[in-house]
Amino acid sequence: MPARTLPNIAQSEIEAHNTEKSCYVTVGPRVYDITPFLDDHPGGGDLILEYGGKDVGEIMADEISHSHSEAANDILDEHLIGFVATKEVLDDATSADRTDEVLPLPPTAEGLKALRANGDATSKQVFANTGMSSAEDLSKETDPSSDFRTHKFLDLNKPLLMQVWNGGFSKDFYLEQVHRPRHYKGGESAPLFGNFLEPLSKTPWWVIPTVWLPCIAYGTFLAGQGLPSWSIVAAYWLLGLSLWTLVEYGLHRGLFHIDGYLPDNRVGITLHFLLHGIHHYLPMDKLRLVMPPTLFLVLAIPFWKLAHVVFFYNWFAATAVFCGGIFGYVCYDLTHYFLHHRQLPSYYRELKKYHLQHHFADYENGFGVTSRFWDRVFGTELAPPKAAKAA
């Protein structure tokens, strides 16, 4: 992930972290939380605590008082948590030819105008919720080792499921990290289980029509055997297809993005990760974009029951409605895959921009995948992306 996704930390806050329970130091504009390293420091933790909340750049460069190897700088990099703009740094940045090389912080809107006026607008702004600037960022390769050192979340080279289960993450930290997209080896699938269950978590897009279209055709045929005409079958079937669009919106918003109501424990967090969190974490994973048939079957059974409760007066009508809804699901899953991985006609290009904006800019809105209709009805439509706020 780019360094600019790290926060800006006030000087007063840094100075307050000067104890063995929480010790920050700075080197220029970079802020490090070296609390975990106190016990491992060759010179003893007390020596570091003398500089708690202060800049250690000068003392680290002083070979007479205490020499430091390149490994010391590597250790610092592992504990980088943010940036601070001290007076000295601001002075250096003001006099430097390339301000952004001295002070690697995202500019404000006014600052960006000033940079552009001076011909130096190389700094990118990012959306604070995701750490992304544009849809193109979703496909930028993530360095697993660097990402893990920086964010202390998941190591993409190791099975993810048990890392989530055993990670001890708070809900707030988990939600912050899982909605900051990563990209693994050009769209390959990062290990999830790390054992014989791994293939069950991967579903090529063509499995969806192969499995479900024959079932839909057979169910529609059965419905036709008990209804007066095929035009009535078509009417019920289209009703089911229309109802699916609302179900699609409701599932995406009310179940997949249950973030605010997610239990703050590892059971809730792990279930969220398996159901939808992994898709936001690795949105360009080609084999985890459509729903495995076994998982969809679990979700579909309650809707089969519901259809026969609502249309209790005629089993065949309920079956026609259900089949129309399942066809809507097939269209949804294929649309979802193609929005991420295919060049599409003009209407779908706009839909692609809209959906990818849900990933890189604002995951709390834009829940419609096949259409924006219900987003407009319920006030969750995404506005065209504007200049992003700095993270």
TAZI-V755944 format. One record per residue. N is the residue number from 1. RES is the residue in one small letter. OMEGA is omega in whole degrees, 0 to 359 (NA if undefined). Layout:
n=N res=RES omega=OMEGA
n=N res=RES omega=OMEGA
//
This chain:
n=1 res=m omega=181
n=2 res=p omega=183
n=3 res=a omega=184
n=4 res=r omega=174
n=5 res=t omega=179
n=6 res=l omega=187
n=7 res=p omega=169
n=8 res=n omega=185
n=9 res=i omega=181
n=10 res=a omega=179
n=11 res=q omega=181
n=12 res=s omega=179
n=13 res=e omega=179
n=14 res=i omega=182
n=15 res=e omega=180
n=16 res=a omega=180
n=17 res=h omega=185
n=18 res=n omega=180
n=19 res=t omega=180
n=20 res=e omega=177
n=21 res=k omega=179
n=22 res=s omega=185
n=23 res=c omega=176
n=24 res=y omega=169
n=25 res=v omega=178
n=26 res=t omega=167
n=27 res=v omega=187
n=28 res=g omega=182
n=29 res=p omega=185
n=30 res=r omega=181
n=31 res=v omega=182
n=32 res=y omega=171
n=33 res=d omega=186
n=34 res=i omega=178
n=35 res=t omega=182
n=36 res=p omega=185
n=37 res=f omega=185
n=38 res=l omega=183
n=39 res=d omega=184
n=40 res=d omega=183
n=41 res=h omega=183
n=42 res=p omega=180
n=43 res=g omega=181
n=44 res=g omega=181
n=45 res=g omega=182
n=46 res=d omega=180
n=47 res=l omega=178
n=48 res=i omega=183
n=49 res=l omega=176
n=50 res=e omega=182
n=51 res=y omega=179
n=52 res=g omega=180
n=53 res=g omega=184
n=54 res=k omega=177
n=55 res=d omega=183
n=56 res=v omega=182
n=57 res=g omega=183
n=58 res=e omega=182
n=59 res=i omega=179
n=60 res=m omega=179
n=61 res=a omega=183
n=62 res=d omega=184
n=63 res=e omega=181
n=64 res=i omega=183
n=65 res=s omega=183
n=66 res=h omega=183
n=67 res=s omega=179
n=68 res=h omega=180
n=69 res=s omega=175
n=70 res=e omega=180
n=71 res=a omega=179
n=72 res=a omega=177
n=73 res=n omega=177
n=74 res=d omega=179
n=75 res=i omega=177
n=76 res=l omega=182
n=77 res=d omega=179
n=78 res=e omega=184
n=79 res=h omega=179
n=80 res=l omega=181
n=81 res=i omega=181
n=82 res=g omega=184
n=83 res=f omega=176
n=84 res=v omega=178
n=85 res=a omega=177
n=86 res=t omega=180
n=87 res=k omega=181
n=88 res=e omega=180
n=89 res=v omega=179
n=90 res=l omega=178
n=91 res=d omega=179
n=92 res=d omega=182
n=93 res=a omega=181
n=94 res=t omega=183
n=95 res=s omega=184
n=96 res=a omega=175
n=97 res=d omega=180
n=98 res=r omega=183
n=99 res=t omega=187
n=100 res=d omega=178
n=101 res=e omega=177
n=102 res=v omega=186
n=103 res=l omega=186
n=104 res=p omega=180
n=105 res=l omega=178
n=106 res=p omega=180
n=107 res=p omega=170
n=108 res=t omega=179
n=109 res=a omega=179
n=110 res=e omega=179
n=111 res=g omega=178
n=112 res=l omega=177
n=113 res=k omega=181
n=114 res=a omega=179
n=115 res=l omega=180
n=116 res=r omega=180
n=117 res=a omega=180
n=118 res=n omega=177
n=119 res=g omega=181
n=120 res=d omega=181
n=121 res=a omega=185
n=122 res=t omega=182
n=123 res=s omega=177
n=124 res=k omega=172
n=125 res=q omega=182
n=126 res=v omega=174
n=127 res=f omega=188
n=128 res=a omega=183
n=129 res=n omega=189
n=130 res=t omega=185
n=131 res=g omega=182
n=132 res=m omega=176
n=133 res=s omega=185
n=134 res=s omega=178
n=135 res=a omega=181
n=136 res=e omega=181
n=137 res=d omega=180
n=138 res=l omega=183
n=139 res=s omega=176
n=140 res=k omega=185
n=141 res=e omega=175
n=142 res=t omega=173
n=143 res=d omega=186
n=144 res=p omega=183
n=145 res=s omega=180
n=146 res=s omega=180
n=147 res=d omega=181
n=148 res=f omega=178
n=149 res=r omega=185
n=150 res=t omega=190
n=151 res=h omega=178
n=152 res=k omega=180
n=153 res=f omega=183
n=154 res=l omega=174
n=155 res=d omega=185
n=156 res=l omega=180
n=157 res=n omega=181
n=158 res=k omega=179
n=159 res=p omega=189
n=160 res=l omega=189
n=161 res=l omega=183
n=162 res=m omega=174
n=163 res=q omega=177
n=164 res=v omega=183
n=165 res=w omega=185
n=166 res=n omega=188
n=167 res=g omega=182
n=168 res=g omega=183
n=169 res=f omega=169
n=170 res=s omega=179
n=171 res=k omega=183
n=172 res=d omega=180
n=173 res=f omega=179
n=174 res=y omega=183
n=175 res=l omega=178
n=176 res=e omega=185
n=177 res=q omega=186
n=178 res=v omega=178
n=179 res=h omega=171
n=180 res=r omega=191
n=181 res=p omega=171
n=182 res=r omega=179
n=183 res=h omega=189
n=184 res=y omega=171
n=185 res=k omega=174
n=186 res=g omega=178
n=187 res=g omega=175
n=188 res=e omega=181
n=189 res=s omega=173
n=190 res=a omega=181
n=191 res=p omega=179
n=192 res=l omega=179
n=193 res=f omega=182
n=194 res=g omega=180
n=195 res=n omega=184
n=196 res=f omega=179
n=197 res=l omega=185
n=198 res=e omega=181
n=199 res=p omega=181
n=200 res=l omega=181
n=201 res=s omega=184
n=202 res=k omega=181
n=203 res=t omega=173
n=204 res=p omega=186
n=205 res=w omega=185
n=206 res=w omega=177
n=207 res=v omega=185
n=208 res=i omega=178
n=209 res=p omega=181
n=210 res=t omega=182
n=211 res=v omega=193
n=212 res=w omega=181
n=213 res=l omega=175
n=214 res=p omega=178
n=215 res=c omega=179
n=216 res=i omega=180
n=217 res=a omega=180
n=218 res=y omega=179
n=219 res=g omega=178
n=220 res=t omega=177
n=221 res=f omega=178
n=222 res=l omega=180
n=223 res=a omega=181
n=224 res=g omega=180
n=225 res=q omega=184
n=226 res=g omega=179
n=227 res=l omega=189
n=228 res=p omega=182
n=229 res=s omega=179
n=230 res=w omega=176
n=231 res=s omega=176
n=232 res=i omega=175
n=233 res=v omega=181
n=234 res=a omega=180
n=235 res=a omega=179
n=236 res=y omega=182
n=237 res=w omega=178
n=238 res=l omega=175
n=239 res=l omega=177
n=240 res=g omega=178
n=241 res=l omega=179
n=242 res=s omega=180
n=243 res=l omega=179
n=244 res=w omega=183
n=245 res=t omega=177
n=246 res=l omega=178
n=247 res=v omega=178
n=248 res=e omega=180
n=249 res=y omega=183
n=250 res=g omega=179
n=251 res=l omega=183
n=252 res=h omega=182
n=253 res=r omega=189
n=254 res=g omega=180
n=255 res=l omega=183
n=256 res=f omega=179
n=257 res=h omega=179
n=258 res=i omega=193
n=259 res=d omega=184
n=260 res=g omega=182
n=261 res=y omega=181
n=262 res=l omega=177
n=263 res=p omega=182
n=264 res=d omega=176
n=265 res=n omega=188
n=266 res=r omega=177
n=267 res=v omega=180
n=268 res=g omega=181
n=269 res=i omega=181
n=270 res=t omega=178
n=271 res=l omega=178
n=272 res=h omega=181
n=273 res=f omega=181
n=274 res=l omega=186
n=275 res=l omega=185
n=276 res=h omega=183
n=277 res=g omega=181
n=278 res=i omega=179
n=279 res=h omega=177
n=280 res=h omega=179
n=281 res=y omega=180
n=282 res=l omega=190
n=283 res=p omega=182
n=284 res=m omega=175
n=285 res=d omega=188
n=286 res=k omega=185
n=287 res=l omega=177
n=288 res=r omega=179
n=289 res=l omega=178
n=290 res=v omega=187
n=291 res=m omega=176
n=292 res=p omega=182
n=293 res=p omega=180
n=294 res=t omega=179
n=295 res=l omega=179
n=296 res=f omega=179
n=297 res=l omega=178
n=298 res=v omega=180
n=299 res=l omega=185
n=300 res=a omega=184
n=301 res=i omega=178
n=302 res=p omega=180
n=303 res=f omega=172
n=304 res=w omega=179
n=305 res=k omega=182
n=306 res=l omega=180
n=307 res=a omega=182
n=308 res=h omega=172
n=309 res=v omega=182
n=310 res=v omega=181
n=311 res=f omega=185
n=312 res=f omega=186
n=313 res=y omega=182
n=314 res=n omega=181
n=315 res=w omega=183
n=316 res=f omega=177
n=317 res=a omega=179
n=318 res=a omega=180
n=319 res=t omega=178
n=320 res=a omega=178
n=321 res=v omega=181
n=322 res=f omega=180
n=323 res=c omega=176
n=324 res=g omega=178
n=325 res=g omega=179
n=326 res=i omega=175
n=327 res=f omega=175
n=328 res=g omega=178
n=329 res=y omega=179
n=330 res=v omega=178
n=331 res=c omega=179
n=332 res=y omega=184
n=333 res=d omega=179
n=334 res=l omega=177
n=335 res=t omega=181
n=336 res=h omega=180
n=337 res=y omega=184
n=338 res=f omega=177
n=339 res=l omega=180
n=340 res=h omega=194
n=341 res=h omega=181
n=342 res=r omega=169
n=343 res=q omega=192
n=344 res=l omega=174
n=345 res=p omega=191
n=346 res=s omega=181
n=347 res=y omega=183
n=348 res=y omega=174
n=349 res=r omega=176
n=350 res=e omega=178
n=351 res=l omega=178
n=352 res=k omega=178
n=353 res=k omega=183
n=354 res=y omega=183
n=355 res=h omega=179
n=356 res=l omega=174
n=357 res=q omega=175
n=358 res=h omega=181
n=359 res=h omega=189
n=360 res=f omega=186
n=361 res=a omega=190
n=362 res=d omega=181
n=363 res=y omega=181
n=364 res=e omega=176
n=365 res=n omega=177
n=366 res=g omega=185
n=367 res=f omega=178
n=368 res=g omega=179
n=369 res=v omega=180
n=370 res=t omega=181
n=371 res=s omega=175
n=372 res=r omega=192
n=373 res=f omega=184
n=374 res=w omega=172
n=375 res=d omega=178
n=376 res=r omega=181
n=377 res=v omega=186
n=378 res=f omega=174
n=379 res=g omega=179
n=380 res=t omega=181
n=381 res=e omega=177
n=382 res=l omega=172
n=383 res=a omega=175
n=384 res=p omega=184
n=385 res=p omega=176
n=386 res=k omega=176
n=387 res=a omega=185
n=388 res=a omega=174
n=389 res=k omega=179
n=390 res=a omega=180
n=391 res=a omega=NA
//
